[in-house]
Amino acid sequence: MRQEPTIIDMTIEGGFASPEPEQKPPFSTQVMVWASAIAALAMAGAIAVFAIWLLAFLIPIAIIAALLAYAAFRFQLWRSGGSADRIVIRWPPRR
């Protein structure tokens, strides 16, 4: 493969020429960049709203499950006569 030679832009006095000022990208490119940024922010917002909704949905379920577990524990204490020393938990159950 033939590689293009590197061009070093120098002045007649031997100094390096200043690079051309950067040109602004075309308007369509600017619109695309801003549209992509807005779309990314909208997606992040949608994910955050979904996470908050999921959290709000699951917290009451976790509270109810904790209350049921506490009630089951208190029932086992009541059945064993009020002492946790007599409770025997077998897992897996004996056959």
C-alpha positions as CSV (number, residue, x, y, z in Angstrom):
1,M,0.0,0.0,0.0
2,R,1.2,3.4,-0.8
3,Q,0.9,5.9,2.1
4,E,0.3,9.5,1.5
5,P,3.2,11.7,2.6
6,T,2.8,13.8,5.7
7,I,2.5,17.5,4.9
8,I,4.2,19.9,7.2
9,D,3.0,23.4,6.6
10,M,5.9,25.9,7.0
11,T,6.4,29.6,6.2
12,I,9.2,30.9,4.0
13,E,11.0,32.1,7.2
14,G,11.1,28.5,8.5
15,G,8.4,28.7,11.2
16,F,5.3,26.6,11.3
17,A,2.2,28.1,9.7
18,S,-0.8,28.5,12.1
19,P,-3.5,26.0,11.4
20,E,-6.7,27.2,9.8
21,P,-9.4,28.2,12.2
22,E,-11.8,25.4,12.8
23,Q,-15.0,25.6,10.9
24,K,-18.3,25.0,12.5
25,P,-19.9,21.7,11.5
26,P,-22.9,22.0,9.1
27,F,-26.3,22.9,10.5
28,S,-27.7,19.4,10.0
29,T,-24.9,17.9,12.1
30,Q,-25.5,20.4,14.9
31,V,-29.2,19.5,14.8
32,M,-28.4,15.8,14.9
33,V,-26.0,16.3,17.9
34,W,-28.7,18.2,19.9
35,A,-31.4,15.7,19.0
36,S,-29.2,12.9,20.2
37,A,-28.5,14.7,23.5
38,I,-32.2,15.4,24.0
39,A,-33.1,11.8,23.2
40,A,-30.5,10.5,25.7
41,L,-31.8,12.7,28.4
42,A,-35.4,11.7,27.7
43,M,-34.4,8.0,27.9
44,A,-32.6,8.6,31.2
45,G,-35.6,10.3,32.5
46,A,-37.9,7.5,31.4
47,I,-35.7,4.9,33.1
48,A,-35.6,7.0,36.3
49,V,-39.4,7.3,36.3
50,F,-39.8,3.6,35.8
51,A,-37.4,2.8,38.7
52,I,-39.3,5.1,41.0
53,W,-42.6,3.6,40.0
54,L,-41.2,0.1,40.5
55,L,-39.9,1.1,44.0
56,A,-43.2,2.6,44.9
57,F,-44.9,-0.6,43.8
58,L,-42.6,-3.0,45.7
59,I,-42.3,-1.2,49.0
60,P,-45.8,-2.0,50.2
61,I,-45.4,-5.6,49.1
62,A,-42.2,-5.9,51.1
63,I,-43.9,-4.3,54.2
64,I,-46.8,-6.8,53.9
65,A,-44.3,-9.7,53.6
66,A,-42.4,-8.6,56.7
67,L,-45.7,-8.3,58.7
68,L,-46.7,-11.8,57.6
69,A,-43.3,-13.2,58.6
70,Y,-43.6,-11.5,62.0
71,A,-47.1,-12.8,62.5
72,A,-45.9,-16.4,61.6
73,F,-43.0,-16.0,64.0
74,R,-45.3,-14.8,66.8
75,F,-47.7,-17.7,66.0
76,Q,-44.9,-20.2,66.4
77,L,-43.9,-18.6,69.7
78,W,-47.5,-18.9,70.9
79,R,-47.7,-22.6,69.8
80,S,-44.5,-23.4,71.6
81,G,-45.6,-21.8,74.9
82,G,-43.9,-18.4,74.5
83,S,-40.2,-19.6,74.4
84,A,-38.0,-19.5,71.4
85,D,-35.8,-22.2,72.9
86,R,-38.3,-25.0,72.0
87,I,-38.7,-24.1,68.4
88,V,-37.0,-26.6,66.1
89,I,-36.7,-25.7,62.5
90,R,-35.9,-28.6,60.3
91,W,-34.9,-28.0,56.7
92,P,-35.4,-30.0,54.6
93,P,-38.2,-31.7,56.5
94,R,-37.7,-35.2,57.8
95,R,-39.4,-38.0,55.8
